[in-house]
Amino acid sequence: MKLFQRLFFAAVLSGLTAGAVMAGLQQWRVAPLILQAEVFEQAEAAAPKHEAAAPTEAHDEDGWAPQDGAERIGYTVAADLLTAVGFAFVLAAASVLSGIEVTARNGVVWGLAGYLAFQLAPAFGLPPELPGMPAAELVSRQVWWWGSALATATAIFGIAKFRNGPALAIGAVLLVLPHVIGAPPQPEEASSVPAHLATSFAASTLAVGAAFWLALGPLYGWLSERLARTPATTKAMA
C-alpha cells in the first residue's frame, strides 16, 4: 500500500507541475499559432467552393466550443494538466512493470524515452497539424498514431528490461515497423495555412513536448525518492 501511495502522489504532483510548465509554454508559443491558423481556416470556410472539391476536416460550427479568451485558456490548461497527470501514471506503470525505478538521476533518460515514444516517433509520420490543414481520416490517423507510440514504447521497454541481443533486434524491428507500414497519406490538396506557420507550429509543439517530458521524468523520480524517505508524510497524505 505504501508503494502504491508513493507512486500515486509522485505521479499526481509531478504531472501537475510538469503540466503547468507545458501549459505555460503552450500559451506562449503554440496557442498564438493556432489562433492565426483559425483565421485562415474561417476565411477558407467562408469562401465559395466548387462542388467537386475534396472535403477538408473542419470544426463543427453547430457544436459547443469555449469562448475565446479566459474560458478557452482555462479549458486548454485543464486539458494539459489532465494529460500530464495521465502520462505521469504511464511513467509510474512502466517503472513498476520494468522493475527499473525512476530516480532524480535517471529521470532525464525516462523523460527522453517518453518523448521518443509519445511525441517524436509518431511525429515522423504524422507531424503536428494546425486547424485548416488537409489531413487523412481521423480514425486512421489515431490508429496509426497509437500503433507507432505503442510499438516504440514496447521497443524501449524490451531493450531496457532484457538488455540482450534478441531484445535489441526485436526492438529495432518495432521501432521501424510503423514507418515501414506508413502513416495515412495526407490528401493532395492546397491549404490556406501558410507553410511557415505550419512549420513553426510543428517545431514549437515538439519543443514544448520535449520540455514537458524532460521536466516530468526528473520530477517524478525526485518526488518518488523523497516520499520513500518520509514515511510520516506518506501516512499524513493517506
N, C-alpha and C positions, 0 to 999 in steps of 0.2 A: 504493500500500500504506500509506503514511504517513497518507493521508486516511482510509482505512478504519480503521486502528488508532486514530486520534484520535477518530473518531465512535464507534467501539465502546467505548472506555474512558470517553468522556464520557457515553455513554448508560448504561452499567452503573453508574458511580459516581453520576451524578445520579439515576438511577432508584432505586438503593438508599437514597440519602439522603432524597429526597422520599418514597419508600415508607415509610421509618421514621417520618417526620413523619405521614404518613397513618395508619399502623398505630397510632401512639400516640394520635392524635385519635379514631380509631375505637374503641379500647378505652375511652377516656374518655367519649365522647359517644354512640356508636352501639351498641356491644355491650350495655350495660345495657338499652337499649330492646328489643333483640332477646330478651334473656333474659326480660324482663317479658312480651313478647308470646307467648313459648313457653309460659308458664304458662297463659294464656288458651287457646292452641291445644290444649294437652294436656287441659285441663278440658273443652273442647268435644268433643274426640275421645272422651273417656271417657263423655260423656253419651249416653243413648239417642237415636237419630234415627229420624224417620219414613222409611219406605221410599221415599216419593215425593220426599223432599228432594233438592235438587240437590247433586251431589258437589262437594266443595271440594278444592283441592290440599293434600295432606298429605305429610309426610315418611314415607318407607318405614321402618316400625318394625323390619323384619327386616334392613334394610341396615346396613352398618357406619357408625359415626359416632364421632368422637373423644370421649373422656371430658371432661366439664365440668371446668374448672379449667385447669391449666397445659398439658395436652395440647391442648385446644381452642384456647387462646390461641396456642400455638405454631403450629398449623396455619393459623390465621387470619392471623397475622403473616407466615408464609411465603408464603401466597397473596397477601397485599397487596404484598409485596416483588417477587414474580414479575410481578404485574400492572403494578406501577410500572415495572419494567425494560422490560416489553413496550411500554408507552406511550412510554417514552423512545426506544426504537428506532423507533416510529412517527413521533415528532417528528424524529428524525435523517433518516429516509427522506423525510419531507415537505420538509425543508430541502434535501436533495440534488435532489429532483425539481423543486422550485420555483426552484432557483438562488438562494434567499434564505438567507443564513447566519443562524443563530441566534447572537445575542451576549448579553452580560450586559445590554446596554441595551434591546434589543428583546425579551428573553426573556419579559417580562411579557405582551407582545402575543401571542407564540406560546402562552403558557400560557392566556390568555383564549380564543384560538381553539380550543385543545384542550378546554377546559372547555365551550365552547359546543357543539362537535361531539359530544363523547362523554358529556356529562352533562346539560347544561341543555336542549338541544333535544329529546333523547329523553324527558326528564322531563316535558315539556309533555303528551305523550300517555300515557306510562307512568311515573307518579311512583314513587319507591322504595316498595316494599311490605314490610310485616312478615310473618313467618310467621303463618298462620292467617287471613289476609285473602283474600277471594274474588278470583280472578284468572282471566283468559282462558287458553285452552290455551297451553302453554309454547312450542311451536314457532311458533305465530302471533305471539306476543309477541316472540320472538327475531328473527324475520324482520322485523317492523316496526321493532324497535329498531335492528338493523343497517342497515336501509334509511334510517332517519332519520339515523343517525350518518354513514353514507357520503355521503348527499345533502348534509348540512351541511358535512362536510369538503371535498367536491368544490366546493361553492359558495365556501367561503372560499379554497380553493386557486386557483380560477379568477380570483376577484376580485383576490387578492394578486399573482398572476403576470402577468396581462394588463392589468389596470387600464384597461379601456376600457368603453364603453357596452354592447356586446353581452355582455361577461363579467359586468357588473353585472346586466343583465337576466336572463341565464340563471341567475346565482347567486341572484337573488331568487326565481325560479321553483322552484329546487331547495330553497331554504330552507322554502318554504311547502308544497311538494307532499306530503311525508309527512303533514302535518297536515290537508291537504285530503282525502287518502285516508282518514285517521283510523286511530288505533290500535285494536287488537282491543277490543271493548267488554267492560267488566267485568260479570260475572254479577250480576243483580239479586238479591242475597242478603245477608241480615244477617250481620254479622261480630261475633264476641265480643270482638274487639280494640277497646278504647276509641278514640274519634275523636281525643282529644288525644294519645294515644300514637302513632297513625299520623301525625298532623301533625308532632309533634316528630321522629319518625324521618325523614320526608321532608326537613324543614328541616335537620336535623343531617347527613344524608347529603350533601345538596347543599353545605352549608358545608364539610364535610371535603373534598369533591371540589374545591371552589374553592381551598382551602388547598394541596392537593396540586399542582394544575396551576400555581398561582402560585409555588410553590416549584420545580417541575420546569423550567419554561421558563428562568428566570434561572440556575439551577444548571447546566443543560446548556450554555447559552451561555457562562457563565463558564469552565467546565471545558474546553469546546472551544477557547476562545481561549487559555487557559493552556497546554494541551497543544500548541497550534500554535506557541507561543513557546518551548517547551522540547523541541527535538528529541532531546536526550540522554535526557530522561525517557521519551519515547516509545520510543526504542531499548531502554532498560532494561526497559520493560514487555514488549517483544517477546521 
